[in-house]
Amino acid sequence: MERDIARLAAPVYDVVVVGGGILGACIAWDAALRGLQVALLERGDFGAATSANSLRIVHGGLRYLARGDFRRMRESIRERSALLRIAPTLVEPLPVLVPTEELGTRSRAAFRAVLGLNDLLSLDRNRGLTPERRLPAGHLISLEECRRRFPAFPSEGASGGAVWYDARLRHPEGLALAFVRAAVEQGAAAANYCRAHGPSISDGAVTGVTATDVLSGEEFSVRARRVVVAAGPWTPGLTRNPPAADDPSALPQAFALNVEIPGQRTDVAVGIRSRSGRRDDPIGGGNRYIFIVPGESTTLLGTWYAPWPGGDPEPLIGRGAAALVEEFRAACPGLVISSGDILRCHWGLLPLKAGRESGRPDALAAQERVIDHGAGVGPAGMFSAEGVKFTTARGVAQRVVDRVVTSLGLPRTRCRTVEVRIDDLGDTSKAPPEALLRRALREEMAVRLSDLMFRRTTFGLPFAAAPLTVAAVARIAAADLGWSPAREAAEIDDVMRQLRPPGPTVGPGG
Ligand SMILES: Cc1cc2nc3c(=O)[nH]c(=O)nc-3n(C[C@H](O)[C@H](O)[C@H](O)COP(=O)(O)OP(=O)(O)OC[C@H]3O[C@@H](n4cnc5c(N)ncnc54)[C@H](O)[C@@H]3O)c2cc1C
């Protein structure tokens, strides 16, 4: 996987994809696998924006069951199985535990019925999965068992617990990168640190995009018959005329935040009802489940939502982190946390319904938005795609590529991304760190120190990296990439800024 800008500027591609988050990466992989000539541009590093900041749960859609939304539930079940099948080293089963109550819609009887129905609707969930990736049936457990599995289990008012199985992303950025790598191995041309400005248009139809190589400052054009903008929260800005590439607030968005605390406090994800009502939780609607999710050696707590006002995110990050800690202190006192425990805040922007789908306009969007702009007032050949979940990105990509293939007048080829494994790099766990770094630098397009620390390796995790470790990695990168001492120091500063507790942030553009 080589960062070859000259190659991007050379031929006429069938499609250029703007945005290398999980959705753009899946679109590029699917299109390349179907034989299209594909180019992919990412203005930062692959998977480093919203896709790096999820709660890492691959949802099987149990929540949709409660709303009677069987279509979305089946879609989530299918996509959860697909990820467990195609990326078994990066996605693993995750037990989820929630308290049951004595009476009402959260009683044991109610949960028994829900878990039974969930199992029935997901009878095919383990098709094609290796035994260690198969998801067992849901079941009820006693209060004692709840406390054994999660010692901080909030017992007040609980009659026991309900357990079902979803999946966990071990390293979301690694998964996005695996899709990009697979696309490139299939012939796609991809480059990180290339900012697209918007589509080039001639006679009412797209002819490609213009872009800037952020590393060299040079402008170039990518010629393509179709343009797909999959730039997450920046999509509405990029598809406006004229484009506003840096403006994520062209439409109302939700700010969403998780915090990460040290130590793996649980090996089962735990969902607890929050105490805040609608007034303090305008996006989520109040009294919803908040989750404690095991990381590799840390624990994630989330999610806090607020309307995104635009501008500087820092005040919102501080307010959200404090509010989230208070939520967990109230709902799960046994967890014993304070704001001082926060290692890192993960935040991102998510689309709202905003009148484009039914329901409260200030609630999180529930449906993907795939638009053929040429069918409206936009240029012919331009598509945009906004997903609502990491879980379902592969499926959204499939539908986007179906439309691109049809619009190109090509025969509809079968999508194979549900079956082709993408993470088969062999066992790197025993590879010496220097070998991993060299491979990342020479074969995986790592060009910044943060790419190496957080996305090509997990050396920057669990955020306890001493300056010496960061400096040692920086020295290897500097020697390989020919960095000046000043550049090396700036790269170290950038990583240390992201590691610094308690106010460091990873977020769009972070
Ligand atoms: C706090 C939080 C928790 C979440 N938890 C979960 C969860 O547990 N499970 C789940 O399934 N989903 C979860 N989600 C949702 C999920 O993370 C997102 O739906 C998904 O990551 C969006 O992916 P994307 O590729 O559309 O966007 P992004 O990851 O933002 O990718 C868009 C990319 O476009 C690039 N870009 C922007 N402008 C340009 C330009 N001009 N030129 C080139 N590139 C450009 C950006 O740099 C970015 O990398 C969560 C989200 C948040 C914020």
The ligand as an SDF file (V2000), in Angstrom:
LIG
                    3D

 53 58  0  0  0  0  0  0  0  0999 V2000
  -19.2310    8.7620   20.5780 C   0  0  0  0  0  0  0  0  0  0  0  0
  -19.7000    7.8190   19.4970 C   0  0  0  0  0  0  0  0  0  0  0  0
  -20.0230    6.5020   19.8250 C   0  0  0  0  0  0  0  0  0  0  0  0
  -20.4240    5.6100   18.8220 C   0  0  0  0  0  0  0  0  0  0  0  0
  -20.6370    4.2940   19.1450 N   0  0  0  0  0  0  0  0  0  0  0  0
  -20.9550    3.4070   18.1730 C   0  0  0  0  0  0  0  0  0  0  0  0
  -21.0520    2.0250   18.4630 C   0  0  0  0  0  0  0  0  0  0  0  0
  -20.8230    1.5780   19.5950 O   0  0  0  0  0  0  0  0  0  0  0  0
  -21.3760    1.1830   17.4460 N   0  0  0  0  0  0  0  0  0  0  0  0
  -21.6110    1.6190   16.1740 C   0  0  0  0  0  0  0  0  0  0  0  0
  -21.9270    0.7950   15.3270 O   0  0  0  0  0  0  0  0  0  0  0  0
  -21.5040    2.9220   15.8540 N   0  0  0  0  0  0  0  0  0  0  0  0
  -21.1710    3.8250   16.8150 C   0  0  0  0  0  0  0  0  0  0  0  0
  -21.0240    5.1480   16.5090 N   0  0  0  0  0  0  0  0  0  0  0  0
  -21.2860    5.6030   15.1240 C   0  0  0  0  0  0  0  0  0  0  0  0
  -20.1060    5.3520   14.2040 C   0  0  0  0  0  0  0  0  0  0  0  0
  -18.8870    5.6320   14.8500 O   0  0  0  0  0  0  0  0  0  0  0  0
  -20.2450    6.2020   12.9360 C   0  0  0  0  0  0  0  0  0  0  0  0
  -21.5240    5.9930   12.3690 O   0  0  0  0  0  0  0  0  0  0  0  0
  -19.2040    5.8490   11.8770 C   0  0  0  0  0  0  0  0  0  0  0  0
  -17.9090    5.7430   12.4170 O   0  0  0  0  0  0  0  0  0  0  0  0
  -19.2020    6.9100   10.7820 C   0  0  0  0  0  0  0  0  0  0  0  0
  -18.2330    6.5350    9.8130 O   0  0  0  0  0  0  0  0  0  0  0  0
  -17.9980    7.4220    8.5330 P   0  0  0  0  0  0  0  0  0  0  0  0
  -16.9860    6.7420    7.6920 O   0  0  0  0  0  0  0  0  0  0  0  0
  -19.2960    7.7670    7.9080 O   0  0  0  0  0  0  0  0  0  0  0  0
  -17.4460    8.8200    9.1080 O   0  0  0  0  0  0  0  0  0  0  0  0
  -15.9480    9.2120    9.5470 P   0  0  0  0  0  0  0  0  0  0  0  0
  -15.3020    8.1440   10.3260 O   0  0  0  0  0  0  0  0  0  0  0  0
  -16.0180   10.5800   10.1310 O   0  0  0  0  0  0  0  0  0  0  0  0
  -15.1970    9.2790    8.1430 O   0  0  0  0  0  0  0  0  0  0  0  0
  -15.3340   10.3780    7.2730 C   0  0  0  0  0  0  0  0  0  0  0  0
  -13.9330   10.7030    6.7800 C   0  0  0  0  0  0  0  0  0  0  0  0
  -14.0060   11.7100    5.7860 O   0  0  0  0  0  0  0  0  0  0  0  0
  -12.8190   12.4660    5.8750 C   0  0  0  0  0  0  0  0  0  0  0  0
  -13.0090   13.7470    5.2000 N   0  0  0  0  0  0  0  0  0  0  0  0
  -13.7480   14.7960    5.6050 C   0  0  0  0  0  0  0  0  0  0  0  0
  -13.6330   15.8060    4.7100 N   0  0  0  0  0  0  0  0  0  0  0  0
  -12.7970   15.3770    3.7330 C   0  0  0  0  0  0  0  0  0  0  0  0
  -12.2660   15.9840    2.5710 C   0  0  0  0  0  0  0  0  0  0  0  0
  -12.5640   17.2540    2.2240 N   0  0  0  0  0  0  0  0  0  0  0  0
  -11.4110   15.2500    1.7930 N   0  0  0  0  0  0  0  0  0  0  0  0
  -11.0640   13.9780    2.1260 C   0  0  0  0  0  0  0  0  0  0  0  0
  -11.5370   13.3690    3.2500 N   0  0  0  0  0  0  0  0  0  0  0  0
  -12.3960   14.0610    4.0310 C   0  0  0  0  0  0  0  0  0  0  0  0
  -12.6300   12.6220    7.3930 C   0  0  0  0  0  0  0  0  0  0  0  0
  -11.2940   12.9680    7.7220 O   0  0  0  0  0  0  0  0  0  0  0  0
  -13.0400   11.2530    7.8910 C   0  0  0  0  0  0  0  0  0  0  0  0
  -11.9500   10.3690    8.0990 O   0  0  0  0  0  0  0  0  0  0  0  0
  -20.5760    6.0550   17.4920 C   0  0  0  0  0  0  0  0  0  0  0  0
  -20.2470    7.3750   17.1630 C   0  0  0  0  0  0  0  0  0  0  0  0
  -19.7900    8.2460   18.1530 C   0  0  0  0  0  0  0  0  0  0  0  0
  -19.4090    9.6370   17.7660 C   0  0  0  0  0  0  0  0  0  0  0  0
  1  2  1  0
  2  3  1  0
  2 52  2  0
  3  4  2  0
  4  5  1  0
  4 50  1  0
  5  6  2  0
  6  7  1  0
  6 13  1  0
  7  8  2  0
  7  9  1  0
  9 10  1  0
 10 11  2  0
 10 12  1  0
 12 13  2  0
 13 14  1  0
 14 15  1  0
 14 50  1  0
 15 16  1  0
 16 17  1  0
 16 18  1  0
 18 19  1  0
 18 20  1  0
 20 21  1  0
 20 22  1  0
 22 23  1  0
 23 24  1  0
 24 25  2  0
 24 26  1  0
 24 27  1  0
 27 28  1  0
 28 29  2  0
 28 30  1  0
 28 31  1  0
 31 32  1  0
 32 33  1  0
 33 34  1  0
 33 48  1  0
 34 35  1  0
 35 36  1  0
 35 46  1  0
 36 37  1  0
 36 45  1  0
 37 38  2  0
 38 39  1  0
 39 40  1  0
 39 45  2  0
 40 41  1  0
 40 42  2  0
 42 43  1  0
 43 44  2  0
 44 45  1  0
 46 47  1  0
 46 48  1  0
 48 49  1  0
 50 51  2  0
 51 52  1  0
 52 53  1  0
M  END
$$$$
